[in-house]
Amino acid sequence: MPVVVFMVGAVSMARATVLLPLQVEDMARLAPLVVIGEVNEVRCEWNEKHTKIYTTATITVKEVLKGRKALSTVTVRTIGGRLDDVVAEPAGMPRFSVGERVAVFLEPRKDGKGYNTVGMYLGKYQIAKDPSTGREIAVRPSGGAGVAFAGEKHMVDRQQVMELDELRRLVRLAGGE
């Protein structure tokens, strides 16, 4: 019986999206661009071969924590989305909603079509007000089922919450503006 349990665990890990367990400071060092802004458009489209769905989120930049100061918008492109009654939601990919306030750690895409988030979902925080304190907080949602971290024996689902001012401080300490 223990062998069966081990095998089930091994199969689950084999199908997981495996990520490095990056902290804010790690992502700030890796990302050439870190911004706070508001998502003002989200659109999904098929690739040319009609085999993959991509989601493109346009973010109006409100504050640059690291990188080019003159940016007014950034475009984040991720694999997955909903289109033509087809849903593709790969584990570990960030999801964006119109009107959502976000802090994102970004790196240019190799194809030149906007940016990727550093560390997949790890590089996106939602900004909200803490109902108990009224202060702004940065919430990194969990990556969902099927996400594992390198070096860990089991799949884990981690959500992270911190005050937005703390996120700003950590980015600046790690080499931000």
C-alpha positions as CSV (number, residue, x, y, z in Angstrom):
1,M,0.0,0.0,0.0
2,P,2.7,2.6,0.8
3,V,4.1,1.9,-2.7
4,V,0.8,2.9,-4.3
5,V,0.6,6.1,-2.3
6,F,4.2,7.0,-3.4
7,M,3.3,6.3,-7.0
8,V,0.2,8.5,-6.9
9,G,2.3,11.3,-5.4
10,A,5.0,10.8,-8.1
11,V,2.5,11.0,-10.9
12,S,1.0,14.2,-9.4
13,M,4.4,15.8,-9.2
14,A,5.3,14.7,-12.7
15,R,2.3,16.6,-14.1
16,A,2.9,19.7,-12.0
17,T,4.1,23.0,-13.2
18,V,7.4,23.2,-11.2
19,L,8.6,26.7,-10.3
20,L,11.5,28.1,-8.3
21,P,10.2,29.5,-5.0
22,L,11.0,33.2,-5.8
23,Q,10.6,35.9,-3.2
24,V,9.8,39.5,-3.9
25,E,13.5,40.4,-3.7
26,D,14.4,37.6,-6.1
27,M,11.9,38.8,-8.7
28,A,12.9,42.4,-8.3
29,R,16.5,41.5,-9.1
30,L,15.4,39.4,-12.1
31,A,12.8,41.8,-13.5
32,P,14.0,44.7,-15.6
33,L,10.6,46.3,-15.1
34,V,8.3,46.4,-12.0
35,V,5.1,48.5,-12.2
36,I,1.9,49.2,-10.3
37,G,-1.1,49.9,-12.5
38,E,-4.6,49.0,-13.5
39,V,-5.7,46.4,-16.0
40,N,-7.8,48.2,-18.6
41,E,-8.1,45.6,-21.3
42,V,-8.0,41.8,-21.5
43,R,-8.3,40.0,-24.8
44,C,-7.8,36.4,-25.9
45,E,-6.7,35.2,-29.3
46,W,-5.7,32.0,-31.1
47,N,-2.1,31.6,-32.3
48,E,-1.6,31.4,-36.1
49,K,-2.0,27.6,-36.2
50,H,-5.2,27.7,-34.0
51,T,-3.5,25.4,-31.5
52,K,-3.0,27.7,-28.5
53,I,-4.9,30.5,-26.8
54,Y,-3.0,33.6,-25.6
55,T,-4.3,36.2,-23.3
56,T,-3.1,39.8,-23.6
57,A,-3.6,42.2,-20.7
58,T,-3.0,45.9,-21.2
59,I,-2.1,47.7,-17.9
60,T,-2.1,51.5,-17.4
61,V,1.0,52.3,-15.4
62,K,0.4,54.3,-12.3
63,E,3.8,53.9,-10.7
64,V,7.2,52.5,-11.8
65,L,9.1,50.7,-9.1
66,K,12.0,49.6,-11.3
67,G,12.8,50.3,-15.0
68,R,11.8,52.9,-17.6
69,K,9.9,55.8,-16.0
70,A,8.2,57.1,-19.2
71,L,5.9,54.1,-19.7
72,S,2.2,54.8,-19.8
73,T,1.1,51.3,-20.5
74,V,2.5,47.8,-20.6
75,T,1.2,44.7,-22.3
76,V,1.5,41.3,-20.6
77,R,0.9,38.2,-22.7
78,T,0.3,34.8,-21.2
79,I,-0.6,31.4,-22.6
80,G,-4.1,30.3,-21.8
81,G,-7.5,31.9,-21.7
82,R,-11.1,31.5,-22.9
83,L,-12.1,31.7,-26.5
84,D,-14.8,30.2,-28.8
85,D,-16.1,28.0,-25.9
86,V,-12.6,26.7,-25.3
87,V,-11.0,27.1,-21.9
88,A,-7.2,26.7,-21.5
89,E,-5.9,27.5,-18.1
90,P,-2.4,26.1,-17.6
91,A,-1.3,25.8,-14.0
92,G,0.8,28.6,-12.7
93,M,-0.1,31.2,-15.2
94,P,-1.3,34.6,-13.9
95,R,-4.8,35.7,-14.8
96,F,-5.9,39.3,-15.3
97,S,-9.3,41.1,-15.0
98,V,-10.4,44.5,-16.3
99,G,-10.4,47.0,-13.5
100,E,-8.0,45.0,-11.3
101,R,-5.1,46.9,-9.7
102,V,-1.9,45.0,-9.9
103,A,1.8,45.1,-9.1
104,V,3.7,43.1,-11.8
105,F,7.3,42.0,-12.1
106,L,8.0,41.9,-15.9
107,E,10.6,40.8,-18.4
108,P,10.4,41.3,-22.2
109,R,9.1,38.5,-24.3
110,K,11.5,36.9,-26.7
111,D,9.0,37.4,-29.5
112,G,8.8,41.1,-28.8
113,K,5.1,40.9,-28.1
114,G,5.0,42.7,-24.7
115,Y,6.1,41.2,-21.4
116,N,6.0,38.0,-19.4
117,T,5.6,38.0,-15.6
118,V,8.7,36.8,-13.8
119,G,8.1,33.4,-12.3
120,M,4.7,33.0,-14.0
121,Y,1.9,33.7,-11.4
122,L,4.5,34.6,-8.8
123,G,5.2,37.9,-10.6
124,K,1.7,39.3,-10.2
125,Y,0.1,40.8,-7.1
126,Q,-3.4,42.1,-6.8
127,I,-3.7,45.4,-4.9
128,A,-6.6,45.8,-2.5
129,K,-7.5,47.6,0.8
130,D,-7.2,45.6,4.0
131,P,-10.7,45.8,5.5
132,S,-9.4,45.8,9.1
133,T,-6.7,48.5,8.7
134,G,-7.7,50.4,5.5
135,R,-4.1,50.2,4.3
136,E,-3.3,49.0,0.8
137,I,-2.1,45.4,0.6
138,A,-0.5,43.3,-2.2
139,V,-2.0,39.8,-2.5
140,R,-0.3,37.2,-4.6
141,P,-3.0,34.6,-5.4
142,S,-2.1,31.0,-5.3
143,G,-1.1,29.3,-8.5
144,G,-3.9,26.8,-8.4
145,A,-3.9,23.0,-8.5
146,G,-0.9,21.5,-10.3
147,V,1.8,23.9,-9.1
148,A,4.8,22.7,-7.3
149,F,8.0,24.3,-6.1
150,A,11.5,23.0,-7.0
151,G,13.0,21.2,-4.0
152,E,9.7,20.4,-2.3
153,K,8.3,16.8,-2.1
154,H,4.7,17.7,-2.4
155,M,2.6,20.1,-4.4
156,V,1.9,23.3,-2.5
157,D,-0.5,26.2,-3.1
158,R,0.9,29.4,-1.7
159,Q,-0.9,32.7,-1.3
160,Q,1.2,35.7,-0.1
161,V,-0.2,38.9,1.5
162,M,1.9,41.9,2.5
163,E,1.3,45.7,2.8
164,L,1.9,47.4,-0.5
165,D,4.4,49.7,1.1
166,E,6.4,46.6,2.1
167,L,6.4,45.4,-1.4
168,R,7.7,48.8,-2.6
169,R,10.4,48.7,0.0
170,L,11.6,45.2,-0.9
171,V,11.8,46.1,-4.6
172,R,13.8,49.2,-3.9
173,L,16.2,47.3,-1.6
174,A,16.7,44.8,-4.3
175,G,17.7,47.4,-6.9
176,G,14.6,49.2,-7.8
177,E,14.3,53.0,-8.3
